[in-house]
Amino acid sequence: MGAATKLQMIADEIAVCTDCKLHASRKRAVPGEGPDDPDLLFIGEGPGFHENEQGKPFVGAAGRFLEDLLASIDLKREDVFIGNVVKCRPPGNRDPQPEEIQACGEYLKRQIEAIDPKVIVTLGRFSMAQYFPGTKISKIHGQAKEIDGRLIVAMYHPAAALHQPSLRKVVMADFSMLPALIEKRTATSKPDQPTPVDPEQLELF
């Protein structure tokens, strides 16, 4: 079964999912979107008002800033896969609750396995916590770490830079290093083997 078929099957399951209480208030589930073989996978927090209306991730102001950030490294939205920790909008844009994150966790895991991206970028503290529990994004943003054979980079959520203009340059600087990370993974990757990471080339923690 190809990656595109797997992703469509997952999306179909998400559309009718009732595994947590978020389904009761959703208008449209937001499984995520993008190509089935991208170099980059972005994981945000959860759908907001506009995402709930359209069934697509990052379509509000934060989405427009994300597109600007992608353009700064010569990429378009269509070049990357964009998803979220939870697939339905938390009421009132509240924080997703642990049981809701857990309920969606298997969907996200299956999407990552199907896509097999070279680099995963976590946007915000909730997606960051999936890989770096117990730390703060202010301490590790822009840093890369290999986890289970995948390179994970923690970054601020684009919305944070919209609310705190002082973070804008920080987010742009973090994004600017992504092409080098992708190139590094591409140059050193071998089929069916984890890609080694050279500590001298990455800012590890």
N, C-alpha and C positions, 0 to 999 in steps of 0.2 A: 504494500500500500504506500503510495507516494505521500510526501509531506503535505501537499495541497489538499488531498483527500482527507488526511488525518485532521488538518486544521478545520476543514468544513464540518467534519463529524463532531469535533469538539464544540464548534460554534452552534451547531444545531442542538446539542445537549444543553448548552448554556442558555439558549433562548427559552427553554421550557423548564429550567432547573427550579426546584422548590426545596433545595437542601438547607436554606436558611431563611430568616424572616424578610430579607431584603426583597425577595421576589414579590411580596405582597404589595409593595408600593412602587415597583418599577413600571415604567412605560415601555422601555425597550432595554433589553440586556445589551451589554457592550463587551463582546468577547475579545475585541482587539482586531487590528487589521495590519496588513502589510504583505510583502512577498513571502514565499515559503522557504527561501534560501538566503536571507539577508545576513550581512556581516554583523549588523547591530540589532540588538533587541532592547527596547526601552520598557521598563516596568514602572508605572505610576502608582497612584493610590487607589482611586476609584472614580467612577463617572460622576460628573456634576450635572447641573440642570440641562445644559445644551447637549451633553453626551447622552443623557437619558431620553431626550427628544429625538435625536438623530440616530442613535445606536452606533455611534462612532467615537473613538477615544480622542481626547485632546482637540476639541473643536472650538473651544472658547478662546479667551485672551491668552491663557497659558499655552494653548495649542499653536496660536499664531507666533508666540515667542519661540516655541520649540522649533517651528519651521524656520524662523530667522536663524536660530542656532545651527540647525542643520545646513542652511545655506552658507553659513560662515565656514563650514568645512566641505563645501562643494557637494552636499547631498540634498536630496529632496525627500519629502515625506514618503513618497512611493518607494524609496530605497531601503527603508527600515521597517521593522515590525514594532508596533506600539501596543502595549497591553496594560493591564492594571492588576493590582493585588486582588481586588474584588470586582466582579463583573456587573453588578447592579448598583444604582445610586443609593448611598446611605441617606435617609431622610434629612432634609435641611443641610445637606453637605457635612453632616457630623463625621467624626472619625469612625472608620470601620472597627467593629468590635472583634475580639479574638476568635469567637466562634464563626463569625462571617468570613474572616480571613482563612480560617481552617477549612471551611466548607468549599471555598474557591481554590484552595491550594492545589488540589489534584488536577484541576483544569490547567492551571498555570504550569505545573510540572510537565504535563503532557504536551503543552504547546512548546515549551522549551526543548523537549526531547525531539519533537517533530521538526522544529526549525533548525536546531543545532547551530546557533549563532557563534561567531568568533568572539564577540564581546557582549556582555550583558551590562547595561547601565541602569542602576536603580535611581529613580527620581523621587526624592523625599524620604522621610524617616520610616514610613511603613514598609515600603519595598526594601529599603536598606536593611531593616530588621530581619528580613528573611535570610540574609546572608551574614550580617554583622550584628548579632544581638548584643545588647548591653553596652553599646557605644553611642556616641553622638555624631550626627552628620557634620557638625562644625569641626570635629577633630579629624575626620577621615575623608571629607569630600575631595574628589579629584585623585584619590589614591586607588591603586589597582591591586587586586589580590587574586591568586588562583585558588579556586574552591571546586573540588570534585572535577578537576580537569577543565574547568571553564574560567575565563578571566572576567572578574566582576569589578565594576567601577562604581563607587558611590558618588552621587551628585545631588545638589540641591534640586528641589522641584522647581520648574520654571515659574510657577505661581509665587514662590518665595521671593524671587527676584523682582516680580511685579509689585509685591507688597513692600519690599525693602530694596529700594533702588541701589543701595550700596553693594548688594550682592550681585548685581548685573555683571560687573567686570569679573567677579569670581567665577560665575557660571560660564561666561564666555571663555575664560582661561582654561577651565576644566574641559570644556568641549574641544578646545583647540588641540588637545593631546590625543584625541580619539583616532585620527588617521594613522598616527605612528603606532598605536597599539594594534590596530587592525593589520597594518603592514607587517608588524612583527609576528603576529599569529599566522598570517598567510605564508610568510617566508619560512617559518620553522615547523609548520604543522605537517604531520604525516598521517596517512589513513589509519583509522582505528587506534590511534595512540594519542594520549594527552599531550598537549603542546607544552614544552618546557618554557619557563619564563626566566629570563636573565635578570637577576636582581639589580644589576648595574644599569639596566635600561628602564626600570620602572621605579616609581616611588611606592615602596611597600611599607606596610605597617605591621 
